């Protein structure tokens, strides 16, 4: 059986976590603490304010993120907020988090089960190109294109070229 962590021995309500520690980094320590006791609330107090550190800590389960240069009042308020179950971020981190989530989402890709090559072939099918023409344009054999077309039909759950063309055009391809 593995060594118990201090958090599992002490059973705190809130843990102040630094990301840079000897032996185990704060992200991994956060994961381990929450694996052992999901009710613990973790507030990261660190010097690191880069997006990767912030989002890794949040994905690991941290409930808040405050920079070490925060004044005492901000840290105390953050501890109390996290203790009540709130999520809290220092102003600089909150700005980053909000900017990240306010970025327009990439439009969903039509037919995500298709490979890039299959999507390219489907576009050509939707434009009315027969297999030999597609093979010529992509420098592939007609047999290879036939295999791709068969896979496309299976993934789109269509019986023939006409149905594939309709589905592709409805999705904006072709």
N, C-alpha and C positions, 0 to 999 in steps of 0.2 A: 504494500500500500504506500502511496506517495506521501511526502511530507505535507502536513497541513500548513496552509498559509496563515499569517498573522490575522488576516481578515476573518478567516473561518474560526480562529480561536477566539477573537475578540467580539465578533458579530456586531460590527458598527452599523449604524443607519446610513452614514455617509462616509465615503473614503475620498481623501484628497490625493489625487494621483499625478505624479510627474511622468512625463513620457520618457525621459532619459534617466535610467537607473542602472546600477550595476546588475549583472546576471540576467535579469528578465526586464525587457523594456515595458513601458507603461501600457502599451496596447495589449500585449500578451497578458500582462498582469490583470488588466481590466477583464479580458475574456475569462481568465481562470477564476477570478473572484465571482463574476456573475454566473459562471457555470456551477460553482459550488453553492452560491446563494443569490438567486435572481432578484431578491428583494433589496439588495444593497444598492445604494445610489452612488454613482461615481462622478466626482467633479474633477476634471483635469485642470491642474494649475501648473502652467509650464511657460517656457520662453518661446516655444515653437508656435508660430502663427501661420505657417504655410498651409495651403488648402489640403495637401495630402495628409498632414498630421491631424488637422481638424476632422476631416472626413473619416480617416481610419479610426480615430478615437470614437466618433459617433457610431460608426458601424460596429465597433467592439462593444458598444452599449453605454458609453459615458452619457450622462444626463446634462452635463454642462462643461463649459470650456472657458477658463479665465486665464489671462496672461499674468505672469508673476509680477509684472510691474504695476498691477492694479493696486489701488489704495486699500487700506485695511477694511474700510466700510464696505467697499464693493465685494471683497472676498467674503466677509461675514454675511452680507445680503445673499450672495451666491450660494453659500453653504446652506443657509436657511431655506432658500427657494428650492434647491435640489432636494433637501430633506423633506419638503412638502410634496415632492413628486413633480415639480416644475422642471422644465428645461431652461437653462440660463446660459447666456453667452456674454462675454465682455463686448463693449460696443464695436471694437475693431473686428472681432470674430463674427458678431451678428451681421455686420455689413457684408462680410465675405459669404456667409451662409445664405443671406437673402439674395445677393448677387448671383450666386450659383443657381438657386432655385428659380430666379426670375429670368434666366436665359431661356429663349424659346427652345422648346424641345424639338429635336430632329423629327421631321415627319416620319411616320411609320413607313417602313419599306414594304412595298407591295410583295406579297407572297414570300414571307421570310424563310420558308422552308427551301426555297430554291437557291442554288448556288449562283454566284455572279455569272458564270458561263450560261447556266440554264436561263437566267433572267434575260441575258443578252439574246439568246436564241428565241425566247418567247417574244421579245420585242420584234424581232425579225419576222416571226410567224404572224404576229398581229399586224404587221405592215404588208402581209400578203406574200411573202417570199416562200417559194417551195424549198424543200430540203436541199436539192442540188445547188441552188443559188446561195443558200445559207452556208453550205459546205465550202463553196468557192470563196465567199466573202471572209470566212474565218480560217481559211486554209486547213480545213479538216476534211476527212473522208465523209461521203454521203452516209456510210454505215454508222460512223461515229455520231453524226447529226441525228440519225434515226434512233440511236440509243438515248441520246439526250432528250429527244422529243418524247420517247416512251416514258422516260423518267418524269418529265414535265407533266404529262397527262396523268400519271399515277399520283404525283404530289398535288396536282390541282383537282384530282378526282373528276376528270372529264373523260368522255368516251372518244372524242375525235377532235380534229383540228378546228372545226367550226366552233365547238364549245370553248376550246382554249382561246381562240381569237376573241370571243365575246367576253370571257373572264378577264383577259389581258386588257382589252379596251376599256372595260368598266373600271379597271384599276388605274387607268391613265397611261398604259403602255401602248406603244405602237402608233 
